[in-house]
Amino acid sequence: MLVLQAENEPFARRAEYVQIGIVSTGIYLPETYITGREIARAAGIPEMVVEEKMGIKKKPVPGQEDHTCEMGIRAAKTAIEKAGIDPMEIDLVIYIGEEYKEYPLWTAGIKLQEEIGAYNAWAFDTALRCGTTVMALKLARGMMLSDPEIKTVLLAGGYRNGDFIDYQNPRTRFMYNLGAGGGAILLKKGHQENLLLETEMITDGSFSEDVVVVAGGTKNPLSAESLKRGLYQLDVLDPQGMKERLEQKSMANFLKVIRRSVEKSGFSEKDISYIGMLHMKRSAHQFVLQELGLGESNSIYLEDYGHIGQIDQILSLELAEKAGKLKDGDIVVLVSAGIGYAWGATTIRWGKGEA
Protein backbone atom coordinates (compact mmCIF):
# COMPACT_ATOMS: atom_id res chain seq x y z
CA MET A 1 0.00 0.00 0.00
CA LEU A 2 1.31 3.44 -0.91
CA VAL A 3 0.54 6.07 1.68
CA LEU A 4 0.88 9.75 0.78
CA GLN A 5 3.28 11.71 2.96
CA ALA A 6 4.82 15.16 3.15
CA GLU A 7 7.63 15.57 0.63
CA ASN A 8 10.26 16.20 3.30
CA GLU A 9 9.05 13.68 5.85
CA PRO A 10 12.12 11.78 7.09
CA PHE A 11 12.59 8.49 5.27
CA ALA A 12 12.72 6.45 8.49
CA ARG A 13 9.16 7.53 9.36
CA ARG A 14 7.60 6.34 6.10
CA ALA A 15 6.41 3.12 7.70
CA GLU A 16 4.04 2.04 4.97
CA TYR A 17 5.94 3.47 2.03
CA VAL A 18 6.36 1.16 -0.96
CA GLN A 19 10.08 0.49 -1.21
CA ILE A 20 11.99 0.16 -4.45
CA GLY A 21 15.50 -1.18 -4.23
CA ILE A 22 18.47 -1.73 -6.50
CA VAL A 23 18.90 -5.49 -6.83
CA SER A 24 22.05 -5.41 -8.94
CA THR A 25 24.10 -3.50 -11.47
CA GLY A 26 26.13 -4.53 -14.49
CA ILE A 27 29.01 -2.92 -16.38
CA TYR A 28 30.60 -3.75 -19.71
CA LEU A 29 33.85 -2.08 -20.74
CA PRO A 30 35.69 -2.61 -24.04
CA GLU A 31 39.10 -4.23 -23.78
CA THR A 32 40.78 -1.51 -25.88
CA TYR A 33 41.98 1.72 -24.26
CA ILE A 34 43.54 4.97 -25.37
CA THR A 35 45.98 6.61 -22.94
CA GLY A 36 46.30 10.20 -21.88
CA ARG A 37 49.65 10.31 -23.65
CA GLU A 38 48.05 9.20 -26.92
CA ILE A 39 45.28 11.78 -26.57
CA ALA A 40 47.85 14.50 -25.91
CA ARG A 41 49.81 13.48 -28.99
CA ALA A 42 46.67 13.48 -31.17
CA ALA A 43 45.56 16.87 -29.84
CA GLY A 44 48.99 18.48 -29.87
CA ILE A 45 48.82 19.50 -26.21
CA PRO A 46 51.05 18.64 -23.23
CA GLU A 47 50.55 15.21 -21.67
CA MET A 48 50.40 16.83 -18.24
CA VAL A 49 47.35 18.85 -19.29
CA VAL A 50 45.47 15.71 -20.36
CA GLU A 51 46.46 13.54 -17.38
CA GLU A 52 46.44 16.09 -14.56
CA LYS A 53 44.11 18.94 -15.54
CA MET A 54 41.63 16.95 -17.65
CA GLY A 55 42.13 13.91 -15.43
CA ILE A 56 42.44 11.29 -18.17
CA LYS A 57 45.01 8.57 -17.51
CA LYS A 58 43.24 6.30 -19.99
CA LYS A 59 39.75 5.60 -21.31
CA PRO A 60 38.04 2.65 -23.05
CA VAL A 61 37.37 2.91 -26.78
CA PRO A 62 35.04 0.57 -28.68
CA GLY A 63 36.28 -2.50 -30.48
CA GLN A 64 34.83 -3.84 -33.70
CA GLU A 65 31.87 -5.54 -31.97
CA ASP A 66 31.29 -2.92 -29.28
CA HIS A 67 28.14 -1.38 -30.68
CA THR A 68 26.02 0.86 -28.48
CA CYS A 69 23.02 -1.37 -27.77
CA GLU A 70 25.24 -4.46 -27.78
CA MET A 71 27.28 -3.08 -24.89
CA GLY A 72 24.03 -2.43 -23.01
CA ILE A 73 22.95 -6.03 -23.67
CA ARG A 74 26.20 -7.35 -22.21
CA ALA A 75 25.87 -5.16 -19.11
CA ALA A 76 22.22 -6.20 -18.69
CA LYS A 77 23.09 -9.89 -18.83
CA THR A 78 25.69 -9.31 -16.11
CA ALA A 79 23.15 -7.53 -13.88
CA ILE A 80 20.60 -10.31 -14.37
CA GLU A 81 23.17 -13.00 -13.58
CA LYS A 82 24.29 -11.16 -10.43
CA ALA A 83 20.67 -10.81 -9.29
CA GLY A 84 19.96 -14.49 -9.92
CA ILE A 85 16.57 -13.78 -11.45
CA ASP A 86 14.76 -15.17 -14.47
CA PRO A 87 14.57 -12.49 -17.24
CA MET A 88 10.90 -13.44 -17.57
CA GLU A 89 10.37 -11.67 -14.21
CA ILE A 90 11.23 -8.31 -15.77
CA ASP A 91 8.13 -6.19 -16.44
CA LEU A 92 9.74 -3.18 -18.11
CA VAL A 93 12.99 -2.42 -19.96
CA ILE A 94 14.06 1.21 -20.19
CA TYR A 95 16.92 1.79 -22.62
CA ILE A 96 19.31 4.42 -21.25
CA GLY A 97 21.81 4.49 -24.11
CA GLU A 98 22.36 7.14 -26.73
CA GLU A 99 20.67 8.22 -29.94
CA TYR A 100 23.91 7.14 -31.58
CA LYS A 101 23.46 3.39 -31.87
CA GLU A 102 23.46 0.53 -34.36
CA TYR A 103 20.83 2.13 -36.61
CA PRO A 104 19.14 5.54 -36.78
CA LEU A 105 15.38 5.72 -36.12
CA TRP A 106 15.57 2.50 -34.11
CA THR A 107 14.17 1.54 -30.70
CA ALA A 108 17.14 -0.16 -29.07
CA GLY A 109 15.23 -1.11 -25.92
CA ILE A 110 13.10 -3.60 -27.85
CA LYS A 111 16.22 -5.26 -29.25
CA LEU A 112 17.75 -5.40 -25.78
CA GLN A 113 14.55 -6.89 -24.35
CA GLU A 114 14.67 -9.66 -26.95
CA GLU A 115 18.35 -10.46 -26.50
CA ILE A 116 18.14 -10.86 -22.73
CA GLY A 117 14.99 -12.99 -22.88
CA ALA A 118 12.67 -10.52 -21.13
CA TYR A 119 9.71 -11.70 -23.19
CA ASN A 120 7.12 -10.69 -20.60
CA ALA A 121 8.34 -7.09 -20.53
CA TRP A 122 7.66 -4.11 -22.72
CA ALA A 123 10.38 -1.62 -23.61
CA PHE A 124 11.13 1.92 -24.68
CA ASP A 125 14.11 4.26 -25.12
CA THR A 126 14.67 7.42 -23.12
CA ALA A 127 17.38 10.06 -23.38
CA LEU A 128 18.73 13.12 -21.60
CA ARG A 129 22.31 12.91 -22.81
CA CYS A 130 24.68 12.23 -19.90
CA GLY A 131 21.82 12.79 -17.47
CA THR A 132 19.84 9.82 -18.77
CA THR A 133 20.53 7.31 -15.99
CA VAL A 134 19.56 9.68 -13.18
CA MET A 135 16.47 10.83 -15.06
CA ALA A 136 15.51 7.23 -15.86
CA LEU A 137 15.77 6.24 -12.20
CA LYS A 138 13.21 8.93 -11.41
CA LEU A 139 11.06 7.82 -14.33
CA ALA A 140 11.23 4.13 -13.37
CA ARG A 141 10.46 4.81 -9.73
CA GLY A 142 7.42 6.90 -10.62
CA MET A 143 6.11 4.25 -12.99
CA MET A 144 6.64 1.49 -10.45
CA LEU A 145 4.77 3.42 -7.75
CA SER A 146 1.87 4.32 -10.01
CA ASP A 147 1.41 0.99 -11.83
CA PRO A 148 0.86 -2.14 -9.70
CA GLU A 149 1.79 -4.38 -12.64
CA ILE A 150 5.34 -2.98 -12.89
CA LYS A 151 7.33 -4.76 -10.19
CA THR A 152 10.75 -5.33 -11.78
CA VAL A 153 12.45 -2.84 -14.10
CA LEU A 154 15.72 -3.05 -16.00
CA LEU A 155 17.58 0.10 -17.03
CA ALA A 156 20.33 -0.63 -19.54
CA GLY A 157 22.21 0.93 -22.41
CA GLY A 158 25.51 1.69 -24.06
CA TYR A 159 27.58 4.73 -24.93
CA ARG A 160 30.29 5.50 -27.48
CA ASN A 161 29.95 9.19 -28.31
CA GLY A 162 33.72 9.42 -28.30
CA ASP A 163 33.38 8.46 -31.98
CA PHE A 164 32.28 12.06 -32.60
CA ILE A 165 35.39 13.71 -31.17
CA ASP A 166 38.03 15.32 -33.35
CA TYR A 167 41.15 15.78 -31.23
CA GLN A 168 42.25 18.52 -33.63
CA ASN A 169 39.23 20.66 -32.70
CA PRO A 170 40.10 22.73 -29.60
CA ARG A 171 36.46 23.82 -29.22
CA THR A 172 35.61 20.28 -28.05
CA ARG A 173 38.59 19.93 -25.71
CA PHE A 174 36.32 19.49 -22.68
CA MET A 175 34.92 16.38 -24.38
CA TYR A 176 38.25 14.66 -25.04
CA ASN A 177 37.35 12.40 -22.10
CA LEU A 178 34.41 10.72 -23.90
CA GLY A 179 34.81 6.94 -23.77
CA ALA A 180 32.73 3.82 -24.37
CA GLY A 181 30.92 1.18 -22.35
CA GLY A 182 27.60 -0.23 -21.22
CA GLY A 183 25.72 -0.22 -17.94
CA ALA A 184 22.60 -1.67 -16.34
CA ILE A 185 20.58 -1.32 -13.13
CA LEU A 186 17.92 -3.78 -11.99
CA LEU A 187 15.16 -2.38 -9.76
CA LYS A 188 12.54 -4.33 -7.82
CA LYS A 189 9.47 -3.21 -5.93
CA GLY A 190 9.48 -4.45 -2.34
CA HIS A 191 13.23 -5.07 -2.37
CA GLN A 192 14.44 -4.13 1.11
CA GLU A 193 18.02 -3.19 0.22
CA ASN A 194 19.71 -0.31 -1.61
CA LEU A 195 16.55 1.78 -1.50
CA LEU A 196 15.99 4.25 -4.31
CA LEU A 197 14.82 7.53 -2.81
CA GLU A 198 14.26 10.96 -4.35
CA THR A 199 15.67 12.51 -7.53
CA GLU A 200 16.09 16.20 -8.36
CA MET A 201 16.46 17.48 -11.94
CA ILE A 202 17.23 20.87 -13.48
CA THR A 203 17.25 21.66 -17.21
CA ASP A 204 18.29 24.93 -18.85
CA GLY A 205 17.43 25.42 -22.51
CA SER A 206 19.74 28.41 -22.94
CA PHE A 207 22.44 25.79 -23.64
CA SER A 208 20.32 23.63 -25.93
CA GLU A 209 22.17 24.40 -29.18
CA ASP A 210 25.66 25.01 -27.84
CA VAL A 211 26.97 21.48 -28.48
CA VAL A 212 25.65 19.65 -31.54
CA VAL A 213 26.56 17.39 -34.42
CA VAL A 214 25.89 19.92 -37.17
CA ALA A 215 25.08 17.54 -40.03
CA GLY A 216 22.59 14.68 -40.13
CA GLY A 217 19.38 16.37 -38.97
CA THR A 218 16.64 18.27 -40.77
CA LYS A 219 18.50 21.59 -40.56
CA ASN A 220 21.56 20.27 -42.33
CA PRO A 221 20.96 16.86 -43.91
CA LEU A 222 23.87 14.48 -44.29
CA SER A 223 25.61 14.93 -47.64
CA ALA A 224 28.95 14.29 -49.29
CA GLU A 225 29.84 17.93 -48.72
CA SER A 226 28.99 17.88 -44.99
CA LEU A 227 31.02 14.69 -44.56
CA LYS A 228 33.96 16.26 -46.35
CA ARG A 229 33.78 19.29 -44.06
CA GLY A 230 33.71 17.09 -40.94
CA LEU A 231 30.27 18.30 -39.88
CA TYR A 232 29.34 14.81 -38.67
CA GLN A 233 31.39 15.34 -35.48
CA LEU A 234 30.52 17.09 -32.25
CA ASP A 235 31.19 20.80 -32.23
CA VAL A 236 30.59 23.83 -30.03
CA LEU A 237 28.81 26.62 -31.90
CA ASP A 238 29.40 29.38 -29.34
CA PRO A 239 32.37 28.33 -27.20
CA GLN A 240 32.92 31.65 -25.43
CA GLY A 241 29.23 32.21 -24.72
CA MET A 242 28.82 28.68 -23.43
CA LYS A 243 31.87 29.02 -21.18
CA GLU A 244 30.58 32.26 -19.66
CA ARG A 245 27.07 30.90 -19.05
CA LEU A 246 28.33 27.61 -17.62
CA GLU A 247 30.64 29.41 -15.20
CA GLN A 248 27.61 31.25 -13.86
CA LYS A 249 25.35 28.22 -13.51
CA SER A 250 26.99 24.82 -13.75
CA MET A 251 28.54 24.22 -10.33
CA ALA A 252 25.68 26.00 -8.57
CA ASN A 253 23.13 23.73 -10.25
CA PHE A 254 25.31 20.67 -9.71
CA LEU A 255 25.36 21.31 -5.96
CA LYS A 256 21.71 22.33 -5.90
CA VAL A 257 20.42 19.03 -7.30
CA ILE A 258 22.60 17.08 -4.85
CA ARG A 259 21.38 19.01 -1.83
CA ARG A 260 17.77 19.01 -2.98
CA SER A 261 17.74 15.26 -3.71
CA VAL A 262 19.15 14.47 -0.27
CA GLU A 263 16.77 16.92 1.43
CA LYS A 264 13.71 15.49 -0.35
CA SER A 265 14.83 12.05 0.84
CA GLY A 266 14.75 13.20 4.47
CA PHE A 267 18.49 13.75 5.00
CA SER A 268 21.07 16.53 4.79
CA GLU A 269 24.34 16.86 2.90
CA LYS A 270 26.18 16.01 6.14
CA ASP A 271 24.67 12.52 5.89
CA ILE A 272 26.27 11.77 2.50
CA SER A 273 28.77 8.90 2.70
CA TYR A 274 29.52 8.42 -0.98
CA ILE A 275 28.92 10.47 -4.11
CA GLY A 276 29.06 8.87 -7.56
CA MET A 277 29.98 11.63 -9.98
CA LEU A 278 30.43 11.74 -13.69
CA HIS A 279 34.00 12.21 -14.88
CA MET A 280 34.96 15.87 -15.23
CA LYS A 281 38.15 17.86 -14.87
CA ARG A 282 39.98 17.11 -11.66
CA SER A 283 39.57 20.59 -10.13
CA ALA A 284 35.78 20.48 -10.58
CA HIS A 285 35.57 17.05 -8.94
CA GLN A 286 37.59 18.28 -5.97
CA PHE A 287 35.52 21.48 -5.72
CA VAL A 288 32.28 19.51 -5.36
CA LEU A 289 33.75 17.33 -2.61
CA GLN A 290 35.03 20.38 -0.72
CA GLU A 291 31.70 22.19 -0.98
CA LEU A 292 29.92 19.17 0.50
CA GLY A 293 32.49 18.69 3.24
CA LEU A 294 33.62 15.36 1.76
CA GLY A 295 37.06 13.91 1.13
CA GLU A 296 38.66 11.85 -1.63
CA SER A 297 37.58 8.66 0.17
CA ASN A 298 33.92 9.62 -0.33
CA SER A 299 34.08 9.30 -4.11
CA ILE A 300 36.06 7.70 -6.92
CA TYR A 301 37.68 9.82 -9.60
CA LEU A 302 37.26 8.06 -12.94
CA GLU A 303 40.68 8.93 -14.33
CA ASP A 304 41.17 5.40 -15.66
CA TYR A 305 37.83 5.40 -17.48
CA GLY A 306 37.14 8.91 -18.74
CA HIS A 307 33.54 9.97 -19.23
CA ILE A 308 31.26 7.16 -20.42
CA GLY A 309 28.25 9.45 -20.51
CA GLN A 310 25.30 8.29 -18.44
CA ILE A 311 27.12 5.08 -17.56
CA ASP A 312 29.46 6.95 -15.17
CA GLN A 313 27.10 6.76 -12.20
CA ILE A 314 26.62 2.98 -12.57
CA LEU A 315 30.37 2.50 -12.96
CA SER A 316 31.13 4.62 -9.91
CA LEU A 317 28.61 2.67 -7.83
CA GLU A 318 30.14 -0.66 -8.87
CA LEU A 319 33.69 0.50 -8.22
CA ALA A 320 32.69 1.81 -4.80
CA GLU A 321 31.02 -1.46 -3.87
CA LYS A 322 34.07 -3.48 -4.95
CA ALA A 323 36.37 -1.15 -3.02
CA GLY A 324 34.34 -1.59 0.17
CA LYS A 325 33.32 2.07 0.25
CA LEU A 326 29.59 1.31 0.65
CA LYS A 327 28.38 0.22 4.07
CA ASP A 328 24.99 -0.70 5.43
CA GLY A 329 22.90 2.43 5.96
CA ASP A 330 25.16 4.73 3.94
CA ILE A 331 23.58 7.62 2.08
CA VAL A 332 24.77 7.48 -1.52
CA VAL A 333 24.16 10.16 -4.14
CA LEU A 334 24.50 9.64 -7.89
CA VAL A 335 24.92 12.93 -9.75
CA SER A 336 25.08 13.84 -13.42
CA ALA A 337 25.33 16.76 -15.81
CA GLY A 338 24.42 16.49 -19.46
CA ILE A 339 24.74 18.66 -22.53
CA GLY A 340 21.55 20.55 -23.12
CA TYR A 341 21.97 21.44 -20.25
CA ALA A 342 20.66 19.05 -17.59
CA TRP A 343 21.73 18.41 -13.99
CA GLY A 344 20.37 15.57 -11.86
CA ALA A 345 20.95 13.71 -8.60
CA THR A 346 19.43 10.61 -7.02
CA THR A 347 19.74 9.55 -3.38
CA ILE A 348 20.07 5.90 -2.35
CA ARG A 349 19.96 4.37 1.13
CA TRP A 350 22.57 1.63 0.77
CA GLY A 351 22.23 -1.82 2.28
CA LYS A 352 19.33 -2.73 4.54
CA GLY A 353 19.52 0.53 6.47
CA GLU A 354 16.76 1.30 8.90
CA ALA A 355 13.56 -0.76 9.05
ROLUMZA-399335 format. One record per residue (C-alpha): z, x, y. Coordinates in steps of 0.02 Angstrom, whole numbers, plus 50000, padded with zeros to 5 digits. Layout:
BEGIN
ZXY
...
***
This chain:
BEGIN
500005000050000
499555006650172
500845002750303
500395004450488
501485016450586
501585024150758
500315038150779
501655051350810
502925045250684
503545060650589
502645063050425
504245063650323
504685045850376
503055038050317
503855032150156
502485020250102
501025029750173
499525031850058
499395050450025
497775059950008
497885077549941
496755092349913
496595094549726
495535110349729
494275120549825
492755130749774
491815145049854
490155153049812
489635169349896
487985178549870
488115195549789
487065203949924
487875209950086
487315217750249
488535229950330
489065231550510
488185248250516
486545240350460
486715226450589
487045239350725
485515249150674
484425233350674
485085227850843
485075244950924
486905244150975
488395255250932
489165252750760
490885252050841
490355236750942
489825227450786
491315232350677
492725232250804
492235220550947
491175208250848
492285210750695
490925212250564
491245225050428
490005216250315
489355198750280
488485190250133
486615186950145
485665175250029
484765181449875
483155174249808
484025159449723
485365156549854
484665140749931
485765130150043
486115115149931
486115126249777
487565136449846
488495120149878
488175114749698
488905131049633
490455129449742
490665111149690
490585115549505
491955128449534
493065115849624
492815103049484
493215115849350
494785121549442
495355103449459
495045099849276
494275082849311
492765073849241
491385072949376
491215054549328
492895051849416
492125056249585
491785040749690
490945048749841
490025064949879
489905070350060
488695084650090
489385096550221
487955109150224
486645111850357
485035103450411
484215119650357
484065117350170
482825117350027
481705104250106
481615095750277
481945076950286
482955077850125
484655070950077
485475085749992
487045076249945
486085065549820
485385081149737
487115088749730
487835072849656
486535073349517
486755091749477
488645090749457
488565075049351
489435063349474
488405048549415
489705035649466
489745041749645
488645038349795
488205051949919
487665055750096
487445070550213
488445073350371
488315086950503
489205093650656
488605111650645
490055123450612
491275109150640
490615099250491
492015102750366
493415097850484
492475082450542
492075077650361
493905078950312
494305066150447
492845055350391
493315056150207
495145052350240
494695037150345
493505030650213
494785033250074
496125023950171
494995009350216
494085007050050
495155004349893
493685009049781
493565026749851
494905036749762
494115053849733
492955062349858
492005078649847
491495087950005
490235101649968
488805111050047
487975127550085
487535137950237
486265151450275
485855149750460
485855168650471
484015166950423
483705161450603
484425176950685
483325190150766
484385205850789
483195211250926
483655196251033
485205200551137
485395182351191
485975178151014
487145193050996
488665181650974
487815174650819
487485191350733
488955186750620
488055172150536
488125174150347
487825163750191
488825154650059
489395138049988
491035128649989
491835113049916
493445102949934
494015089649811
495125075849881
496095062749784
497045047349840
498835047449778
498815066249746
500555072249794
500115090149840
499205098649985
499255082850089
497845079950212
498605074150377
497825071350548
496235078450626
495825080450810
494035082350874
493265086151044
491395086351083
490585091451246
488755087151271
488535098751420
488185112251290
487035101651181
485415110951220
486085128351250
485765134851074
484235128350983
482795132850870
481415129550996
479995125450877
479935112950734
480525096950819
479615083250913
479725092551079
478835107851013
478045104850843
477865119450724
476185128050746
475365144750715
475645149250897
477515144950894
477725155150735
476825169850813
477975168950965
479535168550855
480065151450915
480675146750741
482265156950767
483885152650854
483885156051040
484985153051192
484055144151331
485335147051469
486405161851417
487285164651583
487645146251611
488295144151434
489415159351451
490175152951613
490485135451545
491195141651381
492405153251471
493075138051563
493245126751411
493125135051241
494835142751211
495715128451300
494885115651187
495155126651034
497025126851065
497055108651117
496355102150951
497585113050854
499095106950950
498515088950950
498155088750763
499875095750724
500725083950846
499825068650774
500425074250603
502235073850660
502505092550687
502395105450826
501455121750843
503075130950800
502945123450626
501255131450588
501355143850445
499515147650421
497955144650524
496225145350443
495015149950581
493155152150587
492565170050610
492395174850794
492565190850893
494175199950856
494945197951029
494715178951024
495535177950853
497025188050914
497145177651074
497325161450975
498705168850867
499645175251019
499515158551110
500255149650958
501625162450934
500885168150768
500565185350696
499195193350592
500095187950433
499845169650481
497955170450465
496545180350385
495205188450491
493535186350403
492845203450447
492175205850270
491265189150270
490635185750446
490395167750498
489795156350358
489745141250472
490785126550414
491225135650254
492425147350348
493905135550338
493725133150149
493525151950125
495055155750231
496095143150134
495575150749967
495895168450025
497605163550091
498075155149927
497525170349826
498495181949943
500085171749921
500135166650103
500335148050065
502045141950011
502715124949965
502985114550122
501975125850237
501045117950381
499245123950374
497935120850508
496065122550482
495125124650646
493295125450692
492105126750838
490275122150825
488735123750933
488445107751028
489875109951072
491215103350952
493005108650920
494075101950778
495705104750686
496495097250530
498315098750478
498825100350295
500575099850218
500395112950081
501145111149909
502275096649863
503235097650027
504455083850065
504525067849962
***
